[in-house]
């Protein structure tokens, strides 16, 4: 067996993909499990990525006419109960507030006291509480549309949690819009799906498939759910964002009604759409490698890190000052609607330790700068999308002139690599047997990495669900705009209107 | 009696100050009570102000070396119990999560199920949970300092709530830092107090007094609490931000200890500091008038609103297009680290209704533009800090050239007006009788507006507390840097080291 190059992350993706994921999260200092069951601590480096995600999405939402607002954390139990499918979907895993103080119990310890007349649910999503508020705001067609987004925390009491991918509490944004017509609400739903796809592809460098969810995978209470689906490096699908056309289900439950232009009373049409800190999990699993996190430059908290290297104490001042000067110059360069974000790492640590820390944290460009580089007025550059050993000397002026285009090159390279990987592992199937073979591990060395996206004609219903469940597969989505002739369902042999994408999924 | 000018807000401040406040919040569409007891809905205009507050503070925090992170919403009951004063301070009013699902009860309705082994408290503040996490992060002096801020929602089960000023759930930021030495932690505490004062004075245009809290007013568990105190227009004090030196109290409770440079084990020194959506209440009560909200330009969601006015249908296109052009030009102008924020109000509404809506919402500059103004290439300008009737024609080019300086002029004028008001109603007292007279309503026409800030030598203790309580007064703070000789306590006649500011308070 050939000698393996040493990797910063153990185990590698091939050996144990789920554990590799946990180790990348740890090595990049993104998040950790908290002492509170199921809740995570998002550490500064992870939170800085979230701040960048927020900044870009928030601008996109505002550019499409939305404004932000804030609604209560708590939902009275009776509100949740108003929409039958909705409560069915969320009642099984929700945090319930039943008391409003603590007081000394018989044994001296504090016990819950002040029982509430009606229990409050910590919001798992806010359709019901926002619906109650909109019902008060909407009287006439002139009050519509309402185009509001909320940045918030939500809680779903998950039993098996995984940092970023599935936690009891997570951060997200939830858009809630309200319209006078079905058409307008449907357009809004699809518009926000497009915004999410644009964000995923052009900022996360993550190719996605836009599609409609099958009935079984719909948001509880929605008429239609649309999603963007991405392929992770273990070839599983990850739903990265959803946009729901809620029809009149929630406006009926909360009585959001208005007088139309003709004086008739109508129920409003609503939508909701959201992405969460789960996107950070998607980011990790799309690009990272066996040396740790790889970040698309547009979302990286730092674009360039400068690592001053010196041997003799008398060299330190010169090297550090050269780096500070260069950093100042680089911070003037425009990239992706802002300036290049630069760090000079002057910590009292070995150069090699610093390099590996920045590799593991996914900084797109590292510059190592020592007295010899200064003498030749150049920098020693390494790109995170290439091997850690692949370093090259670049004249300083050339680097400054090119840094924005190098960052864009890295951004594009990550997207192309992810797209090629997805295409390589996406196949059409016309019979169940070959489709199931596709999902059977072929390589004992890579137990977690197999399968991919299988496109096949399919119907919906209990029979199909049973087969999917048996093989741990899920219908990911019906891709939009496929425009294919009808075919035959691979599961039932019945006529099927369209192809569906199947995959194992997060 | 002279004829009163008609006001947009009823009642006026003089007639019923608390009700005036509620009506301004309503008329400016800032927030409303939600269907969930004690929780508010922050409406888009109110939330946009909060976003501006966040943007400025977040930059200030980062400029002073802090990073953001996120910690769990829930705090296990046992953590809260670790610091005796802390739990004493918060146990009486906290939301307690006791169950993690709902299931059908005997009568078919859903009832809480899945009782938790240990109740969770919805964070009223995060010292205890963050302390537990820091205890894991801190091993050596090399891990210090930790300089972290969190933007989050918190819950304190207030029985008597008031929009922005006191609500069960509110939004805030809480900084939590951890240091190797007492000196460094004390410096951090005072540095953040300075940041808050800078923000209050230079962005909110709200003069504040920086001071130390007396023992009775300290944060539960703190060694020292510092605050910025502002005077509202009813002359009551409002605590607008606090910075706490926590000593080793929380590091002892959570065992945040580290090995110092000499190899000895030490307890860390911590601080915490926060401001909340309460600042919006402070903003309202500092500047607003009987026509509604008045906003300092630096925090206004819109700086300039253009109201196109036309009579004949054929004029509409010309007027609107002139306004759009001017808006485009204005949006290029720099103001307060960004660009001038401009809205063209083209809604199908009467011009007068639009004007009053923008008056009530506090937009700093209104431009009314009709065919005659276009003919003379000028705009008809009104400033929100002046009377609604005070409008003046200004040549368009002159307005564009001056808009940033006019905004700064408004910003400065608001600050100066608030400062003059506070100075007018701040007095030193050497005897209790005259001090109590100061706090006695003198004018039956303005039942809610009286008193102010009384500075008097004072000691602390139950005797002083009893007198204060009897007269509904509170010790606001001991102003920093007063540097006065000792004097005699107005309450007890005992020697007192320093003057304290007393006031009625929010």
Interface residues (C-beta under 8 A of the other chain):
Chain A: X34 X35 X36 X39 X40 X41 X42 X43 X44 X46 X47 X48 X50 X51 X67 X68 X69 X70 X71 X72 X73 X74 X75 X76 X77 X79 X80 X81 X87 X91 X92 X93 X94 X95 X96 X97 X98 X99 X100 X101 X102 X103 X109 X110 X112 X114 X119 X120 X121 X122 X129 X132 X133 X148 X152 X153 X155 X157 X169 X171
Chain B: X34 X35 X36 X39 X40 X41 X42 X43 X44 X47 X48 X50 X51 X67 X68 X69 X70 X71 X72 X73 X74 X75 X76 X77 X79 X80 X81 X87 X91 X92 X93 X94 X95 X96 X97 X98 X99 X100 X101 X102 X103 X109 X110 X112 X114 X119 X120 X121 X122 X129 X132 X133 X148 X152 X153 X155 X157 X169 X171
